[in-house]
């Protein structure tokens, strides 16, 4: 049988259409929304362009990752890394500064609150308040 026989070429054409049909049937069975996956290379490029003050070494590292050449952390390796159980002094100082700011703002808005009243209107403890109005 020659390779260019019309029956053979027709069988190849039918096989191609059958493969296409099976692909469409599989797509029809697939969920409407495909599962979300992260394109880490695109994400790295996005992050690189959104950070203004990267050092040349950081830029090179980001480009390596975006090309797929950088260090890849797999999900299992990521889950092994634990969060710190202590806070760094820098974070502590930020928290302290935030707490001090909030306390100062509360004093400015609410007063020193020595009279037990909440709100900007406070009782003043002065001798003039004790005088009868006459």
VOGU-3710 file (C-alpha; in Angstrom, 3 decimals, decimal comma):
1> xxxxxxxxxx> 0,000/0,000/0,000  1,412/3,343/-0,967  1,628/6,165/1,598  -0,238/8,584/-0,642  -3,298/6,341/-1,082  -6,569/8,342/-0,790  -8,023/5,961/1,815  -4,986/6,381/4,083  -5,059/10,176/3,838  -8,810/10,119/4,601
11> xxxxxxxxxx> -8,168/7,945/7,692  -5,512/10,407/8,900  -7,915/13,307/8,387  -10,650/11,493/10,342  -8,187/10,670/13,121  -7,236/14,358/13,366  -10,894/15,386/13,644  -11,521/12,685/16,222  -8,658/14,038/18,350  -10,081/17,565/18,079
21> xxxxxxxxxx> -13,535/16,315/19,027  -12,155/14,496/22,092  -10,354/17,675/23,173  -13,580/19,689/22,924  -15,488/17,049/24,871  -12,813/17,156/27,587  -12,994/20,967/27,662  -16,763/20,740/27,995  -16,372/18,481/31,036  -13,837/20,823/32,641
31> xxxxxxxxxx> -15,001/23,281/35,310  -16,087/26,708/34,107  -13,288/28,401/35,999  -9,908/26,752/35,772  -8,000/26,433/38,998  -5,967/29,497/39,810  -2,255/29,179/39,316  0,369/31,817/39,902  2,719/32,678/37,103  5,613/33,489/39,412
41> xxxxxxxxxx> 7,743/34,832/36,575  5,120/37,422/35,617  4,499/38,219/39,286  8,221/38,780/39,807  8,415/41,145/36,833  5,384/43,040/38,145  6,942/43,350/41,597  10,309/44,383/40,156  8,747/47,243/38,192  6,635/48,413/41,128
51> xxxxxxxxxx> 9,535/48,679/43,605  11,448/51,912/42,975  14,652/51,549/45,010  16,044/48,101/44,283  19,788/47,585/44,483  21,506/46,235/41,343  21,882/42,861/43,073  18,165/42,760/43,892  17,293/43,715/40,299  19,537/40,951/38,964
61> xxxxxxxxxx> 17,956/38,442/41,324  14,464/39,508/40,245  15,398/39,167/36,568  16,819/35,706/37,207  13,574/34,657/38,849  11,495/36,132/36,033  13,545/34,101/33,546  13,004/30,976/35,581  16,651/30,793/36,622  16,289/31,959/40,201
71> xxxxxxxxxx> 15,767/30,044/43,376  12,404/28,324/43,344  10,707/27,626/46,634  8,270/24,788/46,339  5,040/24,709/48,305  6,282/22,036/50,698  9,484/23,942/51,393  7,460/27,110/51,978  5,197/25,391/54,479  8,234/24,175/56,433
81> xxxxxxxxxx> 9,399/27,733/57,079  7,802/28,893/60,297  6,855/32,428/61,216  9,046/34,127/63,752  7,914/33,598/67,296  9,461/36,896/68,359  9,145/40,377/66,988  12,150/42,189/65,678  13,177/45,398/67,421  12,278/47,366/64,290
91> xxxxxxxxxx> 8,727/46,039/64,310  8,535/46,649/68,030  9,610/50,260/67,563  6,995/50,723/64,846  4,346/49,288/67,133  5,531/51,480/70,002  5,461/54,567/67,793  1,968/53,697/66,581  0,757/53,158/70,135  2,247/56,478/71,271
101> xxxxxxxxxx> 0,650/58,254/68,324  -2,764/56,793/69,105  -2,475/57,713/72,781  -1,453/61,274/71,916  -4,309/61,591/69,426  -6,757/60,308/72,033  -5,496/62,873/74,556  -5,817/65,671/72,002  -9,295/64,621/70,914  -10,716/63,514/74,225
111> xxxxxxxxxx> -8,691/65,602/76,656  -6,743/64,157/79,569  -9,949/62,596/80,880  -9,228/63,242/84,563  -12,882/64,010/85,276  -14,075/60,625/84,046  -15,967/62,121/81,091  -15,403/60,890/77,565  -15,362/63,295/74,669  -13,871/66,688/73,885
121> xxxxxxxxxx> -15,929/68,547/76,505  -14,331/68,234/79,919  -15,081/69,751/83,313  -12,484/72,264/84,425  -11,563/72,185/88,087  -11,130/75,898/88,753  -12,325/78,214/91,524  -14,431/80,264/89,093  -16,786/77,337/88,505  -17,691/77,253/92,189
131> xxxx> -18,931/80,883/92,264  -22,708/81,340/92,173  -24,066/83,198/89,194  -25,788/86,316/90,337
//
